[in-house]
Structures are given as structure tokens and as C-alpha cells.
């Protein structure tokens, strides 16, 4: 009896980074260029260099672009404490904090240059690429509880019973995230978030869930029918709701893909709002990288 041949490591998911070897190498090319540029101009403390070094010092606490990219991806994928991450890379806890802050913008620029970052902000103007429909929904993640009680109350999400931040996202049927809003406090209702945004998807059907009842449906926006109090929905309306639900489940798969990075799935330990926004953008771009280069993760539109 023949032994079953092991699959090539190139098609296996790297459990520490969420990327295959091929995806890692694609990202590493741009990351190496961007990190080399920054290190020639700025020190680890963020100060402008007086003299441009010819190469990176061999005494660096995190030598080489490959190590630096592994450091960033591992810290986000596993959501390790800084002490544990320091043990893995043989550096002190303060150095871990410095390197993460130093490399996070570099990773963001690298992904942006690969065309993987979504539109990020409060405005989205869709460029029609022949999509049959678009999907929109809100995702939330746990954040540290603030010391101020009014701030705690604002951040508390009654739906998930935790202090959280919410983002509104739009994806296409293939699972690529096209837009991600800035973060809102956990107590903000989904529709209130949508009302704050300027979203224009043109004539492409745009599917939302029952949390967005009351939005303007005069255009291509579609929301399921809500069951009247004390009554039943008609057969046709039930069928339409079921059809929409089968399409809309794909955006839940996309959010699950983004939250493969445990820094977003679990409680994030970073108090800085701006840095958390960058982490969200990077996580979405890494998901887009997997969708683009790994056919098994492309969400079937059928």
C-alpha cells in the first residue's frame, strides 16, 4: 500500500501568520522596500537621522525584513502579550512596543502599494466593476474598558454585552472588502452608523440586514421584510427574505476572515484609538491578500 504523500508546505496556512509561503513572499517584497526606506531616515525612537546608514546594523534587536514581517504578523495573528512576544524574538518588552509602533505604518503602506487596502473613512463612492450585488453590515470588537463612567457607558454594547468599537463594512460577492468605516462607539446603533456615512453604490443592488430598517430604499438599497407584530409574513416576502439571507451570509464569512487575526477577534490591549484604526485597516488588507491569492478562500458567488 502506497504512503500518502504530504501536501506541499506552500499551500498550507502558516498558523503563526495566517499567510501561505507564497502570500508571505509577495508581501515581503514591498515590506522590505518600505522598511528599508524608513530605517534610513528614522531611528526606532522615531527621530530623524543625522546621517543615512549604508545598511542595517547587525546588532539590531530585530534584524532583517523577514524577521520584522514575521514579528508583525505573529503579534496580530496570535495576539500575544508583549512579554511573550519578546521571549520569542529575544528582546525586552519595551523594545516590542517600540518595534510594533515603528513597523505598523510600514506594514500599512506595503499593503496599500499592493492595492489591498480598502477605502477607509466616512465616504465611499463605488466604482462599478460588474458586481451582481454588494453586501453591507456592521462588525464589532472588544476594547479596553475606560476609567471614566460616561465613556464606559458610551462604549458598552448591549447586543454583545461588552465594551466595543463598531465598523461598517462593504464587500463584493467574491469576498473582497471594499470599504471599512472609521470606528464608532459600541452603544451606537447600526442604522445610526450608516446615517453618519456618505455611501453611494450607484445602481448595484446593496443588501443590508434588519438592523438597518428605516434607511432610504428609494435607490438600490435592499433590507429584509420585518414580521409585523401579531401577524405573519406572506409567503412571497418569506421567500425574498430567505434569498437575501443566502446572499448576505457571505459578509459574515468575510468578517470571520478578517478576525482570523486574534488581535481583532479577542480583546485588543492597545488603548490608542488611531493605532486601533490602523490595525483594522491592516487586518482587512491581509484578508484581501488571502482572497486575491488563495482560490480556496474566494467566496463562491453562486
N, C-alpha and C positions, 0 to 999 in steps of 0.2 A: 504494500500500500504506500503510495507516494505521500510524502510530507507536504502539508500545505505551506506554500511559500509566503513569508511575511510580506505585507504590503510595504511599498516604498515609504520611507520616512517623510518624503516630500509632500505626500498627500495626507499626512496625519496632522491633526491640530496640535500645535505646541501648547501644552497645558499651562505653561508659565506666561505665555504672551498672547494667546488666543489667535495667533497667526501661524500659517504654514511656513516652511522654509522659503518658498518662493515669494510669498507675500512679504515676509520679513526682509528679504534681499531687495525687493522693489522699493520698499520704504527706506531701507538703509542707504541707498544711493543718494536720495535727496537729503536725508537727515545728515549724512556725512558732509555734504556741501554746506548746509546751513550751520551746522555746529562748528565747522572749521572757520567760517566767516565770523561768527560771534566770538570765538575764543581768541581770534587775532585782535579783536577790538576791545573786548571787555574781560575783566577778571571775574572770578567766581563770586566776588562780592558785588559785582555789577558796576565797578568803577572803570572808567575809560583808561586803557593802557597808554603809557607814555611812549613805549617802544613796541613795535609789532614783532612778535616772536616768529622765528622761522619754522618752528614745529612745536608740537605739544611736549611738555616736559615729561620725561619717563617717571618722574616722582609724583605725577598727578594721582590723586586719590581715586580717580575713575578714568583710567587711561583707555583711549581708543573709542571710536564712534560706535562700534558694535556693542561694547560694554555699556555705553551710555544709553543706547536704544533699548538694550535688554533691561537696564535699570528702570527706565521709564515705563515700559510695557509691563514688567513684572509688578511694579508698585501699584499700577492701576488695575491689573488683572486680579491680583491676589489680595489687594487692599491690606498689605502688611503694615504692621506698626513700623515706625522709623527705626526702632531698636533692632527689630528682626531683620529689616532690610539692610541695616548697617552691618549685621553679622554676616549676611550673605555676600556683601561686597567689600567686607573688611574695611569699614570706615566708621567714624563716630556718628552719633545721632545728629549733632548739629550739621555735619557735612552732608548727611542725607537730605536734610531740609534745604540746605543751600543748593545742592545739585538739582533737586526737584524743581525749585523755583527758577533756576537758571535754564533748565532744559525744556520746561513746559512750553514756553513760547516758540522754541526751536522746533519742537515736535508739531506744534500747530501750523507753523509756516511750511514745514515739509509736506504735511498732508494737503495743505492748501495748494501748493505748487503741483501736486499730483492731480488736482481737480476733484478732490474727495470731500472737501468741507461743504456742508450745506449752507444755504443762505441763513444768516444768523442775525436776529434782531427783532424789530417790531413791524417790518413791512415785507411783503412778498408779492412779487409780480411774476406769475407763471409764464414760462416760455414753452409754448405748446410743441411737444416732440412726438405727437401722435398717440399719447396715452388714451386708453379707453375710459379711465376714470382716475381720480385721486382720492386719497384717504386722509382724514384728519382726526386727531384725538389729543388728549392731554395725558402726560405721564408725570408721576411724582416720585420723589426720592427723599429719604430721611436725612435730616441735617442736625447739627448740634443744637440742643436747647439753649436759648439765650437766658441771661440772668434777669433781664427786665420782664416783668409780668405782662405788660401790654404787648411787648414784642413776642412773648411766648404765645399769647392768645392769637395774635395775627398769624403766626406760623403754624398753629395747630390745625391739622386736617381732621375733621370729624369723620370723614369717609374711611381713612386708613388708621385713625387713632394714633397719630404720631406727628412730631414737628417736621414739616416737609417744605420742599420747594416744588413748584409745578412748571412744566414747559409744554407748550403746544407745538405739535409736530405735524408735518405733511409728508407723505411718502407716495411713490408711484406703485403700480401693481407688481413691479419686479422686486420691490423691497428696498429700493434706494431712498434714503431720507433726503428730501429736497429742501426742507425748511425746518428750523427749530427756533422758537421764540426765546427771548430773554426769560429768566426765571421769575415767577410770581410766588407770593406767599401761599402757604398751604391752605389757608382759610378761603382763598379766592375761588369762586365757583367757575366751572369750566366755561360757561357761556360768558361770564364777565371777562375772562381772559380773552376769549375770541373777540369780544366787543372792543377791547383795547387795541387789537391788531388791525393792520391795514392789509387784508388778503384779497388778491384778485387772481382767480384761476381761469378767467375767461369763460369759454363755453364748455370746458371739460367738466363732466359730472363730478361733483365733490361730495363724498359721503361722510357724514358725521353720525354720532350716536345720540341717544335720548338725553344726554347731558346738555345738548345744545338746542333743545326745544325753545323756540321763540326767535331764533336767528332768521334773518331775511332769506326766504326761499324763493324770491322772485327770479333769481338767476339760475345757475346750475347746481346750487347747494341743495342737498337732499338729506332729510332727517327722518328716522322711522316714525310710524304712526304710534301714538300713545293710546293705551287702552283707556276708554272713558270710565269714569267712576261708576261702579254698579252695572256696567254693561260689558259686552263682549265685542271684540274687533270682528269685522266682517272677514269672510274667507279670503277675498282678494287682498285686503290690507295685510292679513297674516302672511300670505304668500310673498308679498312685496317686502315685508319686514325680514322674512327668512332669507330671501335672496340678497338683501342688503347685508345681513349679518354674515353670510358666507363670504362676501367680498371684504367686509370690514375687519374680519378676524386677522387679516394679513398685517394690519398695522400693529396689532398686539404682538405678532411674531417679530416685527421689526424692533419694537421696544425691548422685547426679550433679548434680541441680538445685541442691541446697544448695551444692555445691562449684563452682558457676559463679563464685562469689566466690573468686578465686585466693588470697586470704589463708588459706583453708582447704584448697584443692587443693594449694598449694605449701607449702614450709616456712615456718611463721609465725615472725616475728622478735621477737615480744613475749614476754619472759620471765615476766611476771606471770600466775600461774595464774588469779586471779579475773577479770582482764581478758580472758583467752582464753575463759573460760566465757561471758562476756557476748557476745563476738564470735560464738560458736557459736549462742547463742540468737537474736541479731540475724540471722544468716545463714539460720537455719531460718525465722524470721518473714518475711524477704524472699522466700524460696521460697514460703511460704504466700500471700503477696501476689500473686505471679505466678499461682499456681494458681487463686486466687479470682477474679482479674480478667482472666485471659487464657485463653480457652477452648481455644486450641491447645496449652496446656501441661497441661491437665487430663488425667490418665492415664486412658485408657479402661478401664472395669472389665469390659468384655466379654472 
